[in-house]
Amino acid sequence: MSIRAAAVVFFALFVSPSSGRAQEGPVSFGVLAGANVADQTGEDVFTPHDRFGFIGGVSGAYRFASRWSIQLDGLFVQKGGRENSDNDPGDLADELALQYLEFPVLLKFSFTEAGTRPELFVGPSLAFELGCTYDAFPDGTSNPVDCTDYGLQTRSLDVGITFGADVEIPLGSGYFVIDGRGVVGLGSFDDSEANLDFRNRILALMVGYRFSL
């Protein structure tokens, strides 16, 4: 295949405004998966450093205007934080691992009506805790325990704000999606009598595929 022919194929798949548009309806469905970097913020944070985790799930959207849509995601998200003790091997290296089922409701604006669509989005998210473990490494040995056994009480619901951008690229009968987002907890997830202040936050990058129903 010549360079010119390859360029024509690339243009037809990824750039052409009509690609995947003729059969596109207002309702779409997709899957997303990727990785996130999690840490915590707040006055009482004890695991302030980054923890890498997985994020992924399903996504549905309704386009109610040419450039506006509402999107609901259902995502499994790993959050938490890690205290790195490399500077002092005698200290404990603590890791707080949290797992959530998170439901962001996003208002999206598209810069184009057809073809490749860069989009901005923002909206609230409700995260339901699936599990919480605390792990201390006094001698480099992992020994995770349930947070309640360690004396940590966490809220089952964590409310946050999700914001970010994605790009939908026509591919076949649907769209290839690249999604970058941040999620910041609006309140502390501590549920103890001490009323400690520590909130989740993550930065995530996902890829996926979306198609019209």
C-alpha positions as CSV (number, residue, x, y, z in Angstrom):
1,M,0.0,0.0,0.0
2,S,1.3,3.4,-1.0
3,I,1.7,6.2,1.5
4,R,-1.1,8.1,-0.3
5,A,-3.4,5.2,-0.1
6,A,-2.6,4.7,3.6
7,A,-3.4,8.3,4.3
8,V,-6.7,8.0,2.6
9,V,-7.7,5.0,4.7
10,F,-6.6,6.8,7.9
11,F,-8.6,9.9,7.0
12,A,-11.7,7.8,6.2
13,L,-11.6,6.0,9.6
14,F,-10.5,8.7,12.0
15,V,-11.2,12.1,10.5
16,S,-14.1,12.0,8.1
17,P,-17.1,13.8,9.6
18,S,-19.5,11.2,8.0
19,S,-17.7,8.2,9.3
20,G,-20.0,6.3,11.7
21,R,-22.5,9.2,11.6
22,A,-25.2,8.0,9.3
23,Q,-26.5,5.4,11.8
24,E,-25.8,7.3,14.9
25,G,-28.7,7.7,17.3
26,P,-29.1,9.9,20.5
27,V,-28.4,7.0,22.8
28,S,-25.0,5.3,23.0
29,F,-23.3,2.7,25.1
30,G,-19.6,1.9,25.7
31,V,-16.9,0.4,27.8
32,L,-13.9,2.1,29.4
33,A,-10.8,0.8,31.1
34,G,-7.5,2.3,32.3
35,A,-5.3,3.3,35.2
36,N,-5.4,6.0,37.9
37,V,-3.1,7.7,40.3
38,A,-4.8,8.1,43.7
39,D,-3.9,10.0,46.8
40,Q,-5.7,11.9,49.6
41,T,-6.1,15.4,50.7
42,G,-7.2,16.9,54.0
43,E,-5.8,18.1,57.4
44,D,-5.4,14.6,58.8
45,V,-4.0,12.7,55.9
46,F,-1.6,9.9,56.9
47,T,-1.0,8.3,53.5
48,P,-0.2,11.4,51.3
49,H,1.7,9.7,48.5
50,D,0.5,8.2,45.2
51,R,-1.0,4.8,44.8
52,F,-1.6,3.3,41.4
53,G,-4.8,1.5,40.6
54,F,-7.3,0.3,38.1
55,I,-10.4,2.0,36.8
56,G,-12.9,0.6,34.4
57,G,-16.5,-0.2,33.6
58,V,-19.4,0.7,31.4
59,S,-20.8,4.0,30.1
60,G,-24.1,5.2,28.7
61,A,-24.9,8.6,27.1
62,Y,-27.9,10.5,25.8
63,R,-27.2,13.3,23.3
64,F,-30.1,15.8,23.8
65,A,-28.6,18.5,21.5
66,S,-26.1,18.6,18.6
67,R,-23.2,19.4,21.0
68,W,-24.6,18.5,24.5
69,S,-25.1,15.2,26.1
70,I,-25.6,13.5,29.5
71,Q,-23.4,10.6,30.4
72,L,-23.7,8.0,33.2
73,D,-20.7,5.8,34.0
74,G,-20.6,2.7,36.2
75,L,-16.9,2.2,37.2
76,F,-14.9,0.0,39.5
77,V,-12.2,2.3,41.0
78,Q,-9.2,1.6,43.2
79,K,-8.4,4.6,45.5
80,G,-6.3,5.2,48.6
81,G,-2.8,6.3,49.3
82,R,0.7,5.2,50.3
83,E,3.3,6.6,52.7
84,N,6.7,6.0,51.2
85,S,9.4,5.4,53.8
86,D,12.4,5.1,51.5
87,N,14.1,8.0,53.3
88,D,13.9,6.2,56.6
89,P,13.9,2.3,56.3
90,G,13.2,2.1,60.0
91,D,9.7,3.6,59.5
92,L,6.6,1.8,58.5
93,A,5.5,2.0,54.9
94,D,1.7,2.3,55.2
95,E,-0.8,1.8,52.4
96,L,-4.5,2.4,52.5
97,A,-6.4,0.6,49.7
98,L,-10.0,1.5,49.0
99,Q,-12.3,0.0,46.3
100,Y,-15.4,1.7,45.1
101,L,-18.3,1.2,42.6
102,E,-18.6,4.8,41.3
103,F,-21.4,6.4,39.3
104,P,-20.4,9.8,37.8
105,V,-23.3,11.8,36.1
106,L,-21.6,14.0,33.5
107,L,-22.8,17.0,31.5
108,K,-20.7,17.0,28.3
109,F,-20.0,19.6,25.7
110,S,-18.6,18.7,22.3
111,F,-16.6,21.1,20.2
112,T,-17.8,19.5,17.0
113,E,-21.1,18.0,15.8
114,A,-19.6,15.2,13.7
115,G,-16.4,13.3,13.0
116,T,-13.7,13.4,15.6
117,R,-15.3,15.0,18.8
118,P,-13.2,16.6,21.5
119,E,-15.4,17.1,24.6
120,L,-15.3,18.6,28.1
121,F,-17.3,17.2,31.0
122,V,-18.2,17.8,34.6
123,G,-20.6,16.4,37.1
124,P,-21.2,14.8,40.5
125,S,-20.2,11.3,41.3
126,L,-21.5,8.8,43.9
127,A,-19.0,6.1,45.1
128,F,-20.1,3.1,47.1
129,E,-17.3,1.4,49.0
130,L,-16.7,-2.2,48.2
131,G,-13.7,-2.8,50.4
132,C,-11.0,-1.1,52.6
133,T,-7.7,-2.6,53.8
134,Y,-4.8,-1.1,55.6
135,D,-1.3,-2.5,55.1
136,A,1.8,-1.9,57.1
137,F,5.3,-3.1,56.0
138,P,7.5,-3.0,59.1
139,D,10.1,-5.4,57.6
140,G,9.1,-5.4,54.0
141,T,6.4,-8.0,54.6
142,S,2.9,-7.3,53.3
143,N,0.1,-7.9,55.9
144,P,-3.1,-6.2,54.8
145,V,-6.0,-6.2,57.3
146,D,-9.5,-5.0,57.1
147,C,-9.8,-1.3,58.0
148,T,-12.3,-1.9,60.8
149,D,-9.9,-4.4,62.3
150,Y,-7.2,-1.7,62.3
151,G,-9.6,0.8,63.9
152,L,-10.4,2.8,60.8
153,Q,-14.1,3.6,60.2
154,T,-15.0,4.7,56.7
155,R,-18.2,5.9,55.1
156,S,-20.0,3.6,52.7
157,L,-20.8,6.5,50.4
158,D,-18.2,9.0,49.1
159,V,-19.6,12.0,47.2
160,G,-17.3,13.7,44.7
161,I,-17.0,15.9,41.6
162,T,-15.7,14.5,38.3
163,F,-14.2,16.7,35.6
164,G,-12.1,16.2,32.5
165,A,-12.0,15.8,28.8
166,D,-12.3,13.1,26.2
167,V,-12.0,12.7,22.4
168,E,-14.3,10.4,20.4
169,I,-12.7,9.2,17.1
170,P,-14.9,7.5,14.5
171,L,-13.9,3.9,14.1
172,G,-16.0,1.3,12.3
173,S,-19.7,1.7,13.3
174,G,-18.8,3.5,16.6
175,Y,-16.2,5.7,18.3
176,F,-12.8,4.9,19.8
177,V,-12.6,7.0,23.1
178,I,-9.7,8.5,25.0
179,D,-10.8,9.8,28.4
180,G,-8.8,11.8,30.9
181,R,-10.4,12.8,34.2
182,G,-10.0,13.9,37.8
183,V,-12.2,13.0,40.7
184,V,-12.1,14.9,44.0
185,G,-14.0,13.9,47.1
186,L,-16.2,16.7,48.5
187,G,-16.1,15.4,52.0
188,S,-14.1,13.3,54.4
189,F,-14.6,9.5,54.1
190,D,-13.8,9.0,57.8
191,D,-16.7,7.8,59.8
192,S,-15.2,7.6,63.3
193,E,-16.0,9.7,66.3
194,A,-12.7,11.6,65.8
195,N,-14.2,13.1,62.6
196,L,-10.9,13.2,60.8
197,D,-10.5,15.1,57.6
198,F,-9.2,13.0,54.7
199,R,-10.7,13.0,51.2
200,N,-10.1,10.9,48.1
201,R,-8.8,12.2,44.8
202,I,-7.6,10.6,41.6
203,L,-6.3,11.3,38.2
204,A,-7.3,8.7,35.6
205,L,-6.7,7.9,31.9
206,M,-9.0,5.4,30.1
207,V,-9.6,4.2,26.6
208,G,-12.7,2.5,25.3
209,Y,-15.2,2.1,22.6
210,R,-18.7,3.6,22.2
211,F,-21.5,2.7,19.8
212,S,-25.1,3.8,19.2
213,L,-27.9,1.5,20.3
